[in-house]
Amino acid sequence: MHFTRFSIAAAALVALAACAPPGQQAEQGATATGPIKIANANAQSGQLSSLGQWEHKGVKLAIDEANKAGGINGRQIQLDLFDSQGDPTVGTNVARKIAAEGYVAMLGTAESAVTLAMAPILKDARIPNITSGQSPKLAELKSPFLFLNAPTSVTFDETLAKYLVDDKGHKKIALISNNGAYGAGEHDAFLSSLRTRNVTPLADEVVTPDQKDFNANLAKIREQDPEVLFIGAEEVQSGLIAKQARELGIKAVFAGGAPVGTDVYATTAGLKNAEGTVVSSPYLSNDATPEIKAFAEKYKAAYHEEARMHVAKAYDGASILIEALKQTNGAGGQKLADAIRGVKRAGLLGDYAYDANGVGIHETKIGLVKDGKVVPEAAS
């Protein structure tokens, strides 16, 4: 299976005890010299490439800042980008390469299914991984080397159900989600939150991750005339669902997690169709706090585009890794995993404090899509 690696750092590569197993190599990082090798695995091609490109920019911004400030106790960080293509099989091959080439840690991926495929290999190699995936199955792995830089779907969807049912009184709710790792996690979490409120969905349609025509599924939903349509899918697919739902005359309010808060969703759906979509996310606006505003300004200066949640959480994850590496003096393995778990950080997405399952953020907020952008619900 083909994949591509892009070398980011200009520093020369240094071999790290080639005859030692990966975990032992990583543990030796504290006494090594030369650059500290960090892998960033994210889709740079395929339907999910927008996610991977945002993630890489957030990671690179944090790494560049750290290197300019002296790196890890004087050693520079070498960041290498691997294109996982949003494909679990490609991701597995990437994980093996990362494990074989002396990387101290991995950042990514943004796709839960790919991260789930890579996690056992990275665990065996004792390589800590900070992922942007949100599937509850990631936490259920209980890997001591896997950490999430955002909440799981359980948090996203409990916040959403509380707003829709408890606060707004909606009971006529339909679901459409894909059966990939992310979509299934969203479906199960939101359905569980509805059941605790004694709400049974009027319709519960499941599609495939690569499906593009939803007319048959949406026709069934239209018959039930829901007040709310929950969409559990990634950005592009969520936008296609919203667009086709409106074309079929479905007037329900759309609701979902972070994907429906992106410009990719809004432009795919059409701004008019996306208007009023309810979003559950830990990062709603580039103006939410002075710290977020400062981050958004420096990101725009670096990349000439607006910041967004995927950028921010990748930046948070990289910043946590950098802080942990300073504590271990560049060593990886179990020392680095323990250091990551011990980091307490006031991040852009919230206050990070990792639990035993590797989840560091446990809160999201509600926003509404207005003119293609998300605004906090209270400001709507």
Phi, psi and omega in degrees: 000133185277138168213165186235142173241137178246123178276130185259312184284148180271347183294152181291147177286143177238127180290140182242091173046069189302331183276350181274152175295158186306316181297320179292322177302315183296319180296333181282358185302331184293334182256359182280167174238172181084186186291152175266121188273119176242132177261140171240112180253115179203152180295124173248356177218162182092181187297332182262016185295331178300319177299310183297324179290319175299315182300316182297320180296320178295317178297312185296324178299315180294317180294317179299318178297317181296316180296321178295332180271009177111001177071215180260095180052042176097346178264136179283154175264127173263115181257120178246130183260126178249131178274105179277349176062013184066022187240120181302324180293315176298317179302320178299317179293322177298316180300319178296320180293317178299318181294331185272347191246021170077027177281139183279327183202164175232137171252138184107179358267178175273352183252122184302316183299322180290316179298319179300323179289326183278332191304316181298323180293316180292324177297313180298327180274358180059043179252111178298142183228122173255112188254156173259006175294156184234001181295135175302336179297335176296315178291326181293340176297330182054035178285130178290356182247007182244128182227143179257140178260013177210168176294164171276172179302332180302315180289314179306314191273335172293318176299318181294314180296320178300316181292311186290316186268306185289314186275319185260348175077017180286133176236338180269089188237135175243155181237142166220126184211159176266164184262019170285178183300316180291310182298319179295322177296318177297313180303308185294321181292315181291319178299319178298318179294325176293317182297324178293345178254013179058036177250125176254127181301143176290330178208150182218088185264134179242130181239176177266156183299333182260006180289143181234343179249115185244014186300319180295317179294316183288331176297322177294320180293319180302324180299334183270350178049060182286157173277329183227137172243111177278129180245117180247083182201169178286178193304303184296313181296321177299319179295319178296320178298313180298316180299311182290328177297315179293323178296332178273359177090011177287125185257004183299152171289132176276146179212148179182189179271205188307324182302325182280002175259009183259160176290334176298315176300311185296317182286326177292316179290328192098132187303320180296319180290326182281343185305131177085359178303134180269128185240134171253121185201150174279352183223105186258327190211149175284358179246011189297322180218162176302324180293317179294319180298317179295319178298313182299323180292317180288329176294316180295323177295326182279323190237358175059038174208164182286144174288163178204176187301317183297325175294313185295318182287329174294320177297316177300313181299316178295322180294322176295317178299316180299315179299318180292321179296324177296325179289326181266003183058036177091356179286149178252219177061211183298324179302316181289319178300316179296321180294318177300314181298332182273352182291131171244115188224133171277095186264183179289329179271349181146194181269115182277129172209105188286135176267185185294340181264004178086014178264128187252341181238136186229029182210140171230170180234167181256133175228167177234142177281122177231120180054038176084000179235154180270132174238145177305140185305320181296336182266001185278000000 
